[in-house]
Amino acid sequence: MLRKPTCFCDLFAGFSDVTLVELRSRDDGSLVMHIETRPSIVGCPTCGSIAQSKGRSPVELIDLECFGRSTRTIWVKRRYECIDPDCDRGTWTEVDDEIAPVRSSMTTRAGRWVTEQVGRSARSVSEVAKELGCDWHTVNDTVIAYGKALIDKDPERFGVVEALGLDEVLFARLGKFHERHFSTSIVDVEHGQLLDIVKGRSGKEPTLWLDERGHAWRDQVRFTTCDLSGPYRAVFESMLPKATLVADPFHVVKLANAKLDECRRRVQNETLGHRGRKDDPLYRSRRLLTKADERLDDKGRTKLLGLLEAGDPRGEVRMAWHAKETVRSIYDHDNAELAVQFVDRLGHDLQDESCPEEVRSLGRTLLRWRDQIAAWHTAHVSNGPTEAANNLIKRVKRAAFGFTSFRNYRIRALLYAGKPNWSLLATLTPQ
């Protein structure tokens, strides 16, 4: 049991081999701790000769709150010089990463705490900065420094990936005209882990990212999935040719619904000469048309058929509605071979001259993606986990009230959705 009052003071400071020199309160109510390391024999880092003292330099560091009061730790650093006249070292100050990293304005424990608050809990930087009574940039720079070390310096953050997904997400609206800038999320859809985020929504950056992983890593990927995106498909086919590419079922059905809606709006305009109004039959049917057929009760189906009878004189919208329901039935099959034949037959049937132009366009897309659509029956993987990762990214964006720096955006999103090994944070020292 500790008996000496000085031992209690040193224990209060919370650092090993450190003496609490002074503890006082400032006029603004904040606490100030003056600390210094215990004296010891120090050798020159260059030649190894015993160094001599050259005075002391106080450095003020932002620390964690203490008893609800913002706290500053003033580390009275010792300066040394080499006594060997042949040594070119000159003078230097002591370094102790347990107290604070080199050139840091925040203690190590405070740096790790703010990284976990902003990165793991998705708190805003301004909120944490206000709690510590410091500047926004101080907290943000610390989070980026520790976060980059936690994300990029851990080779085991993600291991073998057998199912890979790509999807776009809006990064920011920048410039005078609020031009949209996108990013691409790279996700392990088997484990729901965000692996990385790259700029843009073209195939260039994902291709470079996959190229950096190496052949051995890429050969372990068995399945890939994306929406009906040509650039992402080209990435997978060029970089992961052995993997089975799966077209995301949600986006296949979404495309069928989109073509149905296009057909409805075109027929509405051709029939009545204006966009949909609340009393127009086709406008009143818009929600019933996109609703799954099995979810329509007798009353809803009767209403839908009556509205189509009144507003669809040539039966085009009704045909697009049946096409949409037929596309949905692709995923009722259990046999992969039958699914390929079904999609192939459906794609050709939808291109019949009697079909409206939107349905024919849908048929052409089904044929281009025939094998990828049918591959779902074998792989049973979807891009749903990628969409879930995008939702987590959007939560970080809401907490930050948007981003303009891609570096900040990437690190904070990966800290929140990338499943880093948070146990390593206690061992990391940013460079």
URBELKA-V219198 format. One record per residue. N is the residue number from 1. PHI is phi as a letter, one per 40 degrees, with the letter a starting at -180 (* if undefined). NEAR is the number of other ideal C-beta (glycine too) atoms within 10 Angstrom. D_FIRST is the distance of its C-alpha to the first C-alpha in whole Angstrom. Layout:
n:N phi:PHI near:NEAR d_first:D_FIRST
n:N phi:PHI near:NEAR d_first:D_FIRST
This chain:
n:1 phi:* near:3 d_first:0
n:2 phi:c near:9 d_first:4
n:3 phi:b near:6 d_first:6
n:4 phi:c near:8 d_first:10
n:5 phi:d near:8 d_first:12
n:6 phi:c near:10 d_first:13
n:7 phi:c near:11 d_first:10
n:8 phi:c near:11 d_first:10
n:9 phi:c near:16 d_first:14
n:10 phi:c near:19 d_first:14
n:11 phi:c near:11 d_first:12
n:12 phi:c near:11 d_first:15
n:13 phi:c near:18 d_first:18
n:14 phi:g near:17 d_first:17
n:15 phi:b near:20 d_first:18
n:16 phi:c near:11 d_first:17
n:17 phi:f near:11 d_first:18
n:18 phi:b near:19 d_first:19
n:19 phi:b near:16 d_first:18
n:20 phi:c near:19 d_first:19
n:21 phi:c near:13 d_first:22
n:22 phi:a near:12 d_first:23
n:23 phi:b near:15 d_first:23
n:24 phi:a near:9 d_first:26
n:25 phi:b near:10 d_first:29
n:26 phi:c near:11 d_first:32
n:27 phi:c near:5 d_first:35
n:28 phi:c near:8 d_first:35
n:29 phi:g near:10 d_first:32
n:30 phi:c near:16 d_first:30
n:31 phi:c near:17 d_first:27
n:32 phi:b near:15 d_first:27
n:33 phi:b near:23 d_first:24
n:34 phi:c near:18 d_first:25
n:35 phi:b near:21 d_first:23
n:36 phi:a near:18 d_first:24
n:37 phi:c near:18 d_first:23
n:38 phi:c near:9 d_first:21
n:39 phi:c near:9 d_first:24
n:40 phi:a near:8 d_first:26
n:41 phi:c near:6 d_first:29
n:42 phi:b near:14 d_first:31
n:43 phi:b near:12 d_first:35
n:44 phi:c near:19 d_first:38
n:45 phi:c near:13 d_first:38
n:46 phi:c near:13 d_first:42
n:47 phi:b near:14 d_first:42
n:48 phi:g near:11 d_first:39
n:49 phi:c near:14 d_first:39
n:50 phi:c near:12 d_first:36
n:51 phi:c near:24 d_first:36
n:52 phi:b near:11 d_first:36
n:53 phi:c near:11 d_first:35
n:54 phi:b near:15 d_first:37
n:55 phi:h near:11 d_first:35
n:56 phi:b near:13 d_first:33
n:57 phi:b near:12 d_first:34
n:58 phi:c near:10 d_first:32
n:59 phi:b near:14 d_first:33
n:60 phi:c near:12 d_first:32
n:61 phi:b near:20 d_first:31
n:62 phi:c near:24 d_first:31
n:63 phi:b near:27 d_first:27
n:64 phi:c near:17 d_first:26
n:65 phi:c near:15 d_first:27
n:66 phi:b near:15 d_first:24
n:67 phi:f near:6 d_first:24
n:68 phi:g near:6 d_first:28
n:69 phi:b near:13 d_first:28
n:70 phi:c near:19 d_first:30
n:71 phi:b near:20 d_first:28
n:72 phi:b near:18 d_first:29
n:73 phi:b near:27 d_first:27
n:74 phi:b near:17 d_first:28
n:75 phi:c near:24 d_first:27
n:76 phi:c near:15 d_first:29
n:77 phi:c near:19 d_first:30
n:78 phi:c near:19 d_first:31
n:79 phi:b near:14 d_first:35
n:80 phi:b near:22 d_first:36
n:81 phi:a near:16 d_first:39
n:82 phi:c near:23 d_first:41
n:83 phi:c near:12 d_first:42
n:84 phi:c near:15 d_first:45
n:85 phi:c near:5 d_first:48
n:86 phi:c near:7 d_first:49
n:87 phi:c near:16 d_first:46
n:88 phi:c near:8 d_first:47
n:89 phi:c near:15 d_first:44
n:90 phi:g near:11 d_first:44
n:91 phi:b near:11 d_first:41
n:92 phi:a near:17 d_first:38
n:93 phi:b near:15 d_first:35
n:94 phi:c near:17 d_first:31
n:95 phi:b near:11 d_first:31
n:96 phi:a near:16 d_first:28
n:97 phi:c near:12 d_first:28
n:98 phi:c near:14 d_first:25
n:99 phi:c near:25 d_first:25
n:100 phi:a near:24 d_first:29
n:101 phi:c near:21 d_first:32
n:102 phi:c near:11 d_first:35
n:103 phi:f near:7 d_first:37
n:104 phi:b near:21 d_first:35
n:105 phi:b near:18 d_first:35
n:106 phi:b near:25 d_first:32
n:107 phi:c near:24 d_first:28
n:108 phi:c near:22 d_first:28
n:109 phi:c near:17 d_first:26
n:110 phi:c near:24 d_first:28
n:111 phi:c near:27 d_first:31
n:112 phi:c near:21 d_first:30
n:113 phi:c near:20 d_first:29
n:114 phi:c near:26 d_first:33
n:115 phi:c near:26 d_first:34
n:116 phi:c near:18 d_first:33
n:117 phi:c near:19 d_first:34
n:118 phi:c near:29 d_first:38
n:119 phi:c near:26 d_first:38
n:120 phi:c near:13 d_first:37
n:121 phi:c near:11 d_first:37
n:122 phi:f near:19 d_first:41
n:123 phi:c near:16 d_first:40
n:124 phi:c near:17 d_first:42
n:125 phi:c near:23 d_first:41
n:126 phi:c near:15 d_first:42
n:127 phi:c near:12 d_first:39
n:128 phi:c near:21 d_first:36
n:129 phi:c near:19 d_first:37
n:130 phi:c near:13 d_first:38
n:131 phi:c near:15 d_first:34
n:132 phi:c near:21 d_first:33
n:133 phi:g near:15 d_first:35
n:134 phi:b near:20 d_first:37
n:135 phi:c near:13 d_first:40
n:136 phi:d near:13 d_first:42
n:137 phi:c near:11 d_first:42
n:138 phi:c near:19 d_first:39
n:139 phi:c near:27 d_first:38
n:140 phi:c near:21 d_first:41
n:141 phi:c near:18 d_first:41
n:142 phi:c near:27 d_first:37
n:143 phi:c near:23 d_first:38
n:144 phi:c near:21 d_first:41
n:145 phi:c near:20 d_first:39
n:146 phi:c near:27 d_first:36
n:147 phi:c near:25 d_first:39
n:148 phi:c near:18 d_first:41
n:149 phi:c near:18 d_first:39
n:150 phi:c near:25 d_first:38
n:151 phi:c near:18 d_first:41
n:152 phi:c near:12 d_first:43
n:153 phi:c near:12 d_first:41
n:154 phi:b near:13 d_first:40
n:155 phi:c near:7 d_first:43
n:156 phi:b near:7 d_first:42
n:157 phi:c near:18 d_first:42
n:158 phi:b near:17 d_first:45
n:159 phi:b near:10 d_first:47
n:160 phi:c near:9 d_first:50
n:161 phi:b near:21 d_first:52
n:162 phi:b near:14 d_first:55
n:163 phi:b near:22 d_first:56
n:164 phi:b near:28 d_first:56
n:165 phi:b near:29 d_first:57
n:166 phi:b near:27 d_first:58
n:167 phi:a near:24 d_first:59
n:168 phi:c near:19 d_first:59
n:169 phi:a near:19 d_first:57
n:170 phi:c near:14 d_first:58
n:171 phi:c near:24 d_first:56
n:172 phi:a near:18 d_first:57
n:173 phi:b near:12 d_first:60
n:174 phi:b near:13 d_first:61
n:175 phi:g near:9 d_first:63
n:176 phi:c near:5 d_first:66
n:177 phi:b near:7 d_first:67
n:178 phi:f near:8 d_first:64
n:179 phi:c near:9 d_first:65
n:180 phi:c near:12 d_first:63
n:181 phi:b near:17 d_first:61
n:182 phi:b near:13 d_first:60
n:183 phi:b near:23 d_first:57
n:184 phi:b near:27 d_first:57
n:185 phi:c near:24 d_first:54
n:186 phi:b near:21 d_first:54
n:187 phi:b near:30 d_first:52
n:188 phi:c near:22 d_first:52
n:189 phi:c near:27 d_first:53
n:190 phi:c near:16 d_first:52
n:191 phi:b near:14 d_first:49
n:192 phi:g near:16 d_first:49
n:193 phi:b near:19 d_first:47
n:194 phi:c near:24 d_first:48
n:195 phi:c near:21 d_first:49
n:196 phi:a near:21 d_first:50
n:197 phi:b near:25 d_first:52
n:198 phi:b near:19 d_first:55
n:199 phi:c near:15 d_first:57
n:200 phi:g near:15 d_first:61
n:201 phi:b near:21 d_first:62
n:202 phi:c near:17 d_first:65
n:203 phi:c near:21 d_first:64
n:204 phi:c near:13 d_first:64
n:205 phi:c near:18 d_first:60
n:206 phi:c near:25 d_first:59
n:207 phi:c near:17 d_first:61
n:208 phi:c near:12 d_first:59
n:209 phi:c near:18 d_first:56
n:210 phi:c near:20 d_first:57
n:211 phi:c near:12 d_first:59
n:212 phi:c near:9 d_first:56
n:213 phi:c near:15 d_first:54
n:214 phi:g near:9 d_first:57
n:215 phi:c near:7 d_first:59
n:216 phi:c near:7 d_first:57
n:217 phi:c near:14 d_first:55
n:218 phi:c near:17 d_first:58
n:219 phi:c near:11 d_first:59
n:220 phi:c near:14 d_first:57
n:221 phi:c near:21 d_first:58
n:222 phi:c near:16 d_first:60
n:223 phi:b near:23 d_first:61
n:224 phi:b near:26 d_first:61
n:225 phi:a near:31 d_first:62
n:226 phi:a near:25 d_first:63
n:227 phi:c near:20 d_first:65
n:228 phi:c near:18 d_first:68
n:229 phi:b near:19 d_first:68
n:230 phi:c near:10 d_first:70
n:231 phi:c near:17 d_first:68
n:232 phi:c near:24 d_first:65
n:233 phi:c near:20 d_first:67
n:234 phi:c near:14 d_first:68
n:235 phi:c near:25 d_first:65
n:236 phi:c near:26 d_first:64
n:237 phi:c near:14 d_first:68
n:238 phi:c near:12 d_first:67
n:239 phi:c near:20 d_first:64
n:240 phi:b near:18 d_first:63
n:241 phi:c near:9 d_first:67
n:242 phi:c near:9 d_first:66
n:243 phi:c near:21 d_first:64
n:244 phi:c near:19 d_first:65
n:245 phi:c near:19 d_first:66
n:246 phi:b near:27 d_first:65
n:247 phi:c near:28 d_first:67
n:248 phi:c near:25 d_first:64
n:249 phi:d near:20 d_first:66
n:250 phi:d near:13 d_first:65
n:251 phi:c near:20 d_first:67
n:252 phi:c near:23 d_first:70
n:253 phi:c near:18 d_first:70
n:254 phi:c near:14 d_first:69
n:255 phi:c near:20 d_first:72
n:256 phi:c near:26 d_first:74
n:257 phi:c near:17 d_first:73
n:258 phi:c near:15 d_first:74
n:259 phi:c near:24 d_first:77
n:260 phi:c near:26 d_first:78
n:261 phi:c near:17 d_first:77
n:262 phi:c near:17 d_first:79
n:263 phi:c near:28 d_first:82
n:264 phi:d near:25 d_first:82
n:265 phi:c near:17 d_first:82
n:266 phi:c near:16 d_first:84
n:267 phi:c near:22 d_first:87
n:268 phi:d near:22 d_first:86
n:269 phi:c near:13 d_first:87
n:270 phi:c near:11 d_first:90
n:271 phi:c near:17 d_first:91
n:272 phi:b near:15 d_first:90
n:273 phi:g near:7 d_first:90
n:274 phi:a near:9 d_first:87
n:275 phi:c near:10 d_first:83
n:276 phi:c near:18 d_first:82
n:277 phi:b near:10 d_first:82
n:278 phi:c near:6 d_first:81
n:279 phi:c near:7 d_first:84
n:280 phi:c near:18 d_first:85
n:281 phi:d near:18 d_first:85
n:282 phi:c near:22 d_first:83
n:283 phi:c near:18 d_first:80
n:284 phi:c near:18 d_first:80
n:285 phi:c near:23 d_first:79
n:286 phi:c near:16 d_first:77
n:287 phi:c near:10 d_first:74
n:288 phi:c near:17 d_first:76
n:289 phi:c near:20 d_first:77
n:290 phi:c near:17 d_first:73
n:291 phi:c near:13 d_first:72
n:292 phi:c near:10 d_first:72
n:293 phi:c near:14 d_first:75
n:294 phi:c near:7 d_first:73
n:295 phi:c near:8 d_first:71
n:296 phi:c near:14 d_first:75
n:297 phi:c near:8 d_first:76
n:298 phi:c near:7 d_first:80
n:299 phi:c near:8 d_first:80
n:300 phi:c near:14 d_first:78
n:301 phi:c near:13 d_first:80
n:302 phi:c near:11 d_first:83
n:303 phi:c near:15 d_first:82
n:304 phi:c near:20 d_first:82
n:305 phi:c near:14 d_first:85
n:306 phi:c near:13 d_first:87
n:307 phi:c near:20 d_first:85
n:308 phi:c near:22 d_first:86
n:309 phi:c near:12 d_first:90
n:310 phi:c near:13 d_first:90
n:311 phi:b near:20 d_first:88
n:312 phi:b near:22 d_first:89
n:313 phi:c near:12 d_first:93
n:314 phi:c near:11 d_first:92
n:315 phi:g near:15 d_first:90
n:316 phi:c near:22 d_first:87
n:317 phi:c near:28 d_first:84
n:318 phi:c near:16 d_first:85
n:319 phi:c near:20 d_first:85
n:320 phi:c near:28 d_first:82
n:321 phi:c near:26 d_first:80
n:322 phi:c near:14 d_first:81
n:323 phi:c near:25 d_first:80
n:324 phi:c near:24 d_first:77
n:325 phi:c near:15 d_first:77
n:326 phi:c near:14 d_first:78
n:327 phi:c near:25 d_first:75
n:328 phi:c near:17 d_first:73
n:329 phi:c near:11 d_first:74
n:330 phi:d near:20 d_first:74
n:331 phi:c near:14 d_first:70
n:332 phi:c near:8 d_first:72
n:333 phi:c near:17 d_first:73
n:334 phi:b near:8 d_first:71
n:335 phi:c near:11 d_first:73
n:336 phi:c near:13 d_first:72
n:337 phi:c near:11 d_first:76
n:338 phi:c near:12 d_first:77
n:339 phi:c near:22 d_first:75
n:340 phi:c near:17 d_first:76
n:341 phi:c near:13 d_first:80
n:342 phi:c near:20 d_first:79
n:343 phi:c near:23 d_first:78
n:344 phi:c near:15 d_first:81
n:345 phi:c near:10 d_first:83
n:346 phi:c near:21 d_first:82
n:347 phi:c near:20 d_first:81
n:348 phi:c near:13 d_first:85
n:349 phi:c near:14 d_first:86
n:350 phi:c near:26 d_first:84
n:351 phi:c near:16 d_first:87
n:352 phi:c near:11 d_first:90
n:353 phi:c near:5 d_first:92
n:354 phi:c near:9 d_first:92
n:355 phi:c near:19 d_first:88
n:356 phi:c near:22 d_first:87
n:357 phi:c near:12 d_first:86
n:358 phi:c near:25 d_first:82
n:359 phi:c near:25 d_first:82
n:360 phi:c near:16 d_first:84
n:361 phi:c near:17 d_first:81
n:362 phi:c near:28 d_first:79
n:363 phi:c near:21 d_first:81
n:364 phi:c near:13 d_first:81
n:365 phi:c near:18 d_first:77
n:366 phi:c near:26 d_first:77
n:367 phi:c near:16 d_first:79
n:368 phi:c near:15 d_first:77
n:369 phi:b near:20 d_first:74
n:370 phi:d near:19 d_first:75
n:371 phi:c near:15 d_first:73
n:372 phi:c near:22 d_first:70
n:373 phi:c near:27 d_first:70
n:374 phi:c near:23 d_first:71
n:375 phi:c near:22 d_first:68
n:376 phi:c near:23 d_first:66
n:377 phi:c near:19 d_first:68
n:378 phi:c near:13 d_first:66
n:379 phi:c near:17 d_first:63
n:380 phi:f near:11 d_first:62
n:381 phi:b near:23 d_first:60
n:382 phi:b near:19 d_first:60
n:383 phi:c near:25 d_first:59
n:384 phi:d near:16 d_first:57
n:385 phi:c near:21 d_first:53
n:386 phi:c near:26 d_first:54
n:387 phi:c near:19 d_first:56
n:388 phi:c near:15 d_first:52
n:389 phi:c near:27 d_first:50
n:390 phi:c near:22 d_first:53
n:391 phi:c near:10 d_first:52
n:392 phi:c near:17 d_first:48
n:393 phi:c near:24 d_first:49
n:394 phi:c near:13 d_first:51
n:395 phi:c near:14 d_first:48
n:396 phi:c near:21 d_first:46
n:397 phi:c near:19 d_first:49
n:398 phi:c near:11 d_first:49
n:399 phi:c near:17 d_first:46
n:400 phi:c near:20 d_first:47
n:401 phi:f near:9 d_first:50
n:402 phi:g near:11 d_first:52
n:403 phi:b near:19 d_first:51
n:404 phi:b near:12 d_first:54
n:405 phi:b near:12 d_first:52
n:406 phi:c near:15 d_first:52
n:407 phi:c near:10 d_first:49
n:408 phi:c near:18 d_first:47
n:409 phi:c near:22 d_first:49
n:410 phi:c near:23 d_first:48
n:411 phi:c near:26 d_first:44
n:412 phi:c near:25 d_first:43
n:413 phi:c near:30 d_first:46
n:414 phi:c near:25 d_first:44
n:415 phi:c near:27 d_first:41
n:416 phi:c near:21 d_first:42
n:417 phi:b near:24 d_first:44
n:418 phi:c near:23 d_first:44
n:419 phi:f near:16 d_first:41
n:420 phi:c near:20 d_first:39
n:421 phi:c near:10 d_first:36
n:422 phi:c near:14 d_first:33
n:423 phi:c near:7 d_first:31
n:424 phi:c near:14 d_first:32
n:425 phi:d near:19 d_first:31
n:426 phi:c near:9 d_first:27
n:427 phi:b near:8 d_first:29
n:428 phi:c near:21 d_first:32
n:429 phi:b near:16 d_first:33
n:430 phi:c near:21 d_first:36
n:431 phi:c near:10 d_first:38
